[in-house]
């Protein structure tokens, strides 16, 4: 690292999200130089002491890339006037700055900080304006102090604006009183970061605030692993390890929180299960809503279901199997209906049939799916608009669902496809938004991987035995000819798939994982030579030679190598280049892009903004990402099997190597191969394939939804 000292002479560029800035620094030693910083720029006229590295930009020449800087407020009258005249303080322009400094000279900043009411002594400034300027300077001083505090604790100053927005001018005081609030209130700051600040501030390892925060974080961690609740002993074990203290104080604090009703508990099967409050409420209310809806479906009047089905069959030119007809009948009879089955069993045909009958009965039917891609596929198949569940419920950036029990959906029936991806919280909000008498039809493949979020909603509904369910098992003739469909069902029945060299379902045998990764890279390059969307690499894990991270590096280097004329932008852990295949990893309703959407980088600006083209967007417009928003993207040449849920690709290459042993299980393999429409290529060892097929022990998820449905619901 080198050091640069000087005054900020001009602000060349500042991104809207304050994630990137370019400014000129007048340094006594080097003259005027250009500095770039991944964060907000200092204010004009401020003196800075910066650490960083000199670099040569191929277009803009020599620059100082700042890693961190500290500001030193100007002390001379001319420096202060330059600083205030820059517009740094709301309400002060160049003319007003000259008047203030003309009145108070070098003592100006001290007056602003301690006696802002004296600004009324300056010609043209009244008492109200003096108070406004004082408040603006206090806010500016507060955020600067907050930035310095964060940097002194090794935390990016980019969080300062977010913290200031949440806590106001008392942000620093709030953090110093209880740094663990940051983990609860500020997106991107977790327990470990808050705990580091707390330790630096001298918080005792067994303090009440630390013990409570550790238990809360342990419970949240458990929920992110798919559980809605967890046995008390597991929670205590995780929290004790996390906090690095003896078990006694953790057990005592846990007991206190339970007695104070700050933790929800349920005694079941000889165990005490502990819930986060929001998951307890979601599970209880989901069960209550499902039982009510099941038994209170709105009347369809005198509808001749058989006649309507027959007319639709003739119109559509198909002949429904008896199991498909029964599925349609059951969906009309009850307020809740679950339909499950593997590929080729006719789920999509049944959705069309249900939709046709309900519409001819005068019902308003809404269609949705958990992901954007699944919703688009549903819309294409059904010939009617389909939305993501979040968009259907009018979820907004503040985390609030616009549709709820006070403002329900206008529908007589709602059909949800890919329902195996529904978690308990989203299901709860969906049920809250259904009007009385509305039918809910859940369609999905229960043998796929469960939802990423907490709960196993579709599986629990089926397991309860209290909801109307039809499970399709017959594979229709047109699907039987597909080796993908045939082998998917073999895998699901615990049989090894037929891997035929050169066929549409094949396996390339590699014991050495580095050689397997090299083969995957070259095979992907050949498959995508003319169409970058033709092939998708899937893998069970993130780490290792055949993990997501390494495969993406290899594939990027092969498909889109660095070049002097090619723009690129660096964010922690990854380099994005012009032409890269990328994936959105969070729902963004403002941009109309969703978790799992795959696109291509089409432009990179000098301000580090990125433009991404998503082929499935009907408007064809590029989606802009400011430098601070790039954490929402990741390279997508390879992705985890979990991330591929709800998607389909022409060809799938699946890594199955010994290093993936801990993740190899039947439902993961089954989910991966059913993502392919035309071709599957497995790469790895027969032993890994056999392990995956034979391992039917799906990871246990602690959830009591099925048991809650069984408490007072009659078997259907």
C-alpha positions, 0 to 999 in steps of 0.5 A: 500500500502507498499513501496519498495526502492532499485536498479534494480539488474536484468531484469528477464522478459520484454514482447514484448509490454512492458505491463508486466515485472518481475525484481529483486530489491536489497533493503537495508531493505529486500535484493534481492526481485522479483518485478512484474509490469504491464508495462515496467521495469525500467533500470538495475541499476536504483534506484526505489521507488515503491508502491504496495503489497506483494503477494505469488505466488503459483509457484514463491513464495513471490513477490512485486506487484508494482502498481506505481514507480518512478525512481531515477537516480544513483548518484555514479560512480559505479551505473552510470556505472552499469546503462549505461552498462545495455544497457539502452542507445543505443550505450553504452555497458559495455566496453564503459560505463566503459570508459565514467565513467572513464573519467567523473566519477559522472558527467557522467549523467550531461555530457550526458544530457547537453554536449553530444559533450564532449563524443568525449573526451572518447577514442574510441568515435568519434563526430558522435557516441557522437551525436548518444549517446546524441540523444539516451540518450535524447530520454530515458530521454524524455520518463522517464520524460513523464512517470513521468508526466503521473503518476503524473496526475493519467494516466498509464505510459503505454501510454508513448511509444505510445505518444512518438511514435506519438510526438517524443522527443517534446511529453511533450512540445506538451502535455503541450501546448495543452493536448487536442491533446491527445484525438484526436491522442492517442488511449485509451485517451479520452476527460475526461483524456485530460481535467483532465491534462488540468485542472491540468495545469491551463487551463481556463475552457472557454479557446478557446482550451477547448471549441473547444475540448469539441465541437469536443468530443460532436460531436464524441460522437453523431457519436458513437450513430449512427448519421452522423449529429445532430441538432445544438441545441443538439450539443450545449446542450451536449457540454455545459453539458460536459464542465460545462460552460455557454451556451454563450461561447459554442455557440460563439465558435461553430459559429466561427468554422462554419464560419471558415469551421471547422464544416460542416452544412446543413440546412434541415427541418428548422434545422441546422444539423452539421456534423463531416467532415469525416462523411459529406464526407462519406455521400455525396460521398456514395450518389454520388457513388450509383447513378452513379453505379446504372445507369452505370452497365457493359453490360453482353452482350447477356445473356439469363437470363431465360435460365441460371436460368432454368438450375441452378434450374435444376442443384441445384434441386430447384424451384425458387418462382416468387419473387426470380426470379424477384430479380435475374432479377433486380440484373442483370439489375442495377448496385446497388440492395438491397435485404431484407427479414426476416428468411426463405424468401430465401435470401441465395437461391437468392444469390446462383442464382445471383452468378450462373447467373453472373458467367455463364455470365463471371463475376468475383464476390466477396463475403463479409460480415461485420463480420468474422462469417457472411463471413464464413457463406456466404462462406459455403452457396455459395461455394465460398470464402467470406471475411470481407469487411475490408479484401476485401478492404485490410485494414491495421493496420495503418488505411488505405484501400489498395483498393480505386479509384486508386487501385480498386477491380478486380470484375464485381460484389460484393455481400455483405451479412448482409448489415444492419450492414454496416455503412456509412464510411465502405460503402463509402470506399467500393464504392470507391474501386468498378471499373466502371461498377461493380454491387453492390448487398446488401443483409440483413434484414432491420428489424434487429438492425442498424449498430453499426457505424454511419448511417443506410445505407441499411434502407436509400437506401430502404427509398429513393425510388431511388434504385432497391429493392426487399423485400421478404415476403413469408416464404417458407414451409420448414421454416414455421415449425420452431417456431423460423422463425414463431415467428420472423415474428410474432414479426416483425408484432407486435404480441406476439410470441407463447411461449410453455413450453418445446418447441423450443421457450419457456419462463421462467417467473421470476419477480425477476431479481436476480432469473432470473440471477440464472436460466439463469446461471443454464440453460446455464450450463446444455445446455453447459455440453457437448459442450461449443458452444451449447448455447449463453446468450444474453441480451439488457444491460450491467448493472444490475443483468441480464446485460452482466457484472453480467451474465458473472461473474455468468456464469464464476463462474459456468462454470469455477471457480477459482482453485489454479492450474488454471492459470489466468490473471487480467486486469481492471474489469475482470479476465481471466482463463484457459478455459474461453469463450472469444470474440474478440471485435476489428478487428485485421488483423495481428492476423486474428481475428475479432470483434465478434469472439468467442474462448476459452483460452487454455493457460496462460503463466507466462508472462501473455500471453494468447493463444486463440483457435477460432474454426472457424479458418481453420488453427486450430492455437492458437492466442497469446495475450500479456498482453497489448493486453488483452483489445481486449478480453472480457468474452463471456458467455453472450453478448449484442444483438448488439454484436451478430449481424451477428452470429448464435448459436444453442440455445439462452437464452435471458434475458427480464426483467423490468430493461431492459425497456429503451432498449426494442424495436421490432428490438432488440427482433427480432434480438435476436431471429433470432440469434438462429438456433434450440432453443430460451428461453426467461427469464423474464416477459410477460410485458417486452416481450410485451413492446419489441414487441409493441415498434416499435419506433426505435431510430431516427438516424440523416442521410441525405443519403436517401434525398441526393439520392432523390435530383437528382435520378429518382425513380426506 
